[in-house]
């Protein structure tokens, strides 16, 4: 049913989800800006995060039950929405992490072998 | 975060649109403000900081749009996802899906059909203005055993003038009516009504007008016709309004056409004319009375007032009628009596039980499936599906199943409703109105959704209780897997059996009653007998003329080929019985007693025609003429009552007290008892006198015993024979005598056969339920059984072990159900005949039947368990 554009969006969003879940798991409750800053700090040159796309992703994750949100006061005493990870979110994070590691190690193995031995393995 | 708060966030999304929009604005503004602050701290000027912040955020409006879309559609989207997923899973296990849908659709169909009957007959208001204010008023006299008696117009006029509870009262009854057309005289159903009847009911003619009170008083010959008659005779043409009908030989002007299906208190006539008699003189004619209560008056108030009115009116009545009372019965209650109501409620309860059993079975099946799917659930949980999402998924499956079943069930109900309309008992009122309406569809929807939730909820709860362990061990080798599930399934099987035994016991009691009612000897042989009502034309006003007319008619009819005997009686079937003082000569003295009693005029061959046996003495003969001493034939009940232990032939009795001026009758014969009040009423003392010796009534019942198995085949010839003697004598109600009993028994048969059918379906479902449970329990215990056999258990022991597991459950269900059946039996006892609600034989038989079915259902899987190869079983484990 899904068209190609959706598939591509899913992959991107999947990565974003992993990053957000990891951030919230490591740092505890954060507001949207905090999450965006953190992701940018760690991966500044590699990932070009369009900050606006963060919010629909956060909404979707909340709807899936992976994160929860609550309105509270920020450092400068402004009203802000704080997001935190749920237990379902931690399971999701574990699963995504595993998937990611498996995928990247597979890719690494592919890139590490020379073409001839790759042909032998396949035979 | 629980799934409840997820759900509530979504629901909030649907309703609190404005609040959510403001929150989104706030969040974006906060984000930008934070970025601007950071940019300022990094040394940018205010404008630069602002632009940089906006740049790194991206297009604000398109993001908001994205966000809103996600918020609005997520509910629909996830629901659609759940539905797609549910449909796919259900398609993957067609066996389960088809069974579940078939079982649920049957139950929903039966419930919907039954509810549509209940809805039409009991719940839908009668088609009059404010029908709840309408009441039937009856003349009653306990001393004469007169119940639901009709009333004289003069009496009704007194009631109306003296009571304040009623806004108005109207009278009506069927009258014998002939219609003279171009091709001769025919009999139609006519009604005579007081002119205020239609305004009282709030009914207006669809065309033309009603007759006014003045017109009625002037005895103008005006008539209203039924919609059906209008369609059949005039093709629905407006010309009908200027047409004239010749009724009973006199021309009547048609003034209006009544609405389709108009009837009042079971009277459904073709032509409706105003009363021809006046209420100024108290005549012998009596009428049905319907009244409309004033708006704030209750039925109890009206009853109290009418009793007081009755006492005042009694003073003006003849001495014999001074014990009269007036009863007030809501019209709706009169239309559908307490027995029919009870029968309908019982049937509705039965189909509801069926629905519960069906839902329990499907739940049990889907529980079994959910254990098999534990691995799937664990994987989904491991993938991050929240518990809420999984519960929702299972509920969606249940609701999808129920929705499909509900749809099929509703179609089944449409078919069932047609069948009920075609074959339902004719004496069930408003049967022809039965249809699907919004309320019925609402009911179908409600029970389908309830069933769906039930079917989905228990597996969901079981799934939650299993803790969704991610290891996948549930689906694997763990023998004790699904302990919760199995406990629930056992409880469901017990419930199945408890409900099934209640239905079976009810059906058993009704079957026994049916059997008793059918084995009753009515006192005559109704097969091959044709019955008709005959009226002497008004010109035969002298009794002797009528005697002579009836004799000539009987002579002509007897000459028709195929006719064996023909006989006449005043009125065979008795609606109301009266008590009378009878004086008999016994052992040289005369004894007077008041007893329930009727006397009728009969022709010489009446008993032969109807097949009632002569026990002693003789029938009437030509010697019992007008000038001979008065003779009588009595029935066995009177012989036993008045001359116990003696031969009554030759003895004398008379009506009234010892000193009355009535003649003494000599008993010449004793005939067998006839059940003339219906099969279920005991016969009471009766006497018969010869047509020749007493003035015969104007309306009589004519019985013709034929040599044909289809007596109706002779109807035309008999009718022609009557016409040859007197062409103006109307004939009504020509039908086989057997049909009289058929109509009478129809309602009992309807109730009995439906409840029997329902209970057998319930039994079948219970059997399938226990079969499924045992089968499943063996499947999960294959390894255990293998080990038992490996260490030396005999196949017989395994068989007994399996069987006792099933028997234990069915016996628990049986005990619970029997208690329930005993308790419910009391409530339905008025529908039973010849058996008590706790009839031991019925209870023993249905219990044995249930146990036998349970054993049979357990035997198949148990036999398979015996054949388990230990090696294979252990390897499997």
Interface residues (C-beta under 8 A of the other chain):
Chain A: X31 X32 X33 X36 X37 X50 X51 X52 X53 X55 X56 X59 X60 X62 X63 X64 X65 X66 X67 X68 X71 X74 X76 X78 X79 X80 X81 X86 X88 X89 X91 X92 X95
Chain B: X1 X3 X5 X6 X9 X10 X23 X24 X26 X27 X28 X30 X31 X33 X34 X35 X37 X38 X56 X57 X58 X59 X60 X62 X63 X66 X67 X70 X71 X74 X78 X381 X382 X383 X384 X385 X386 X387 X388 X389 X470
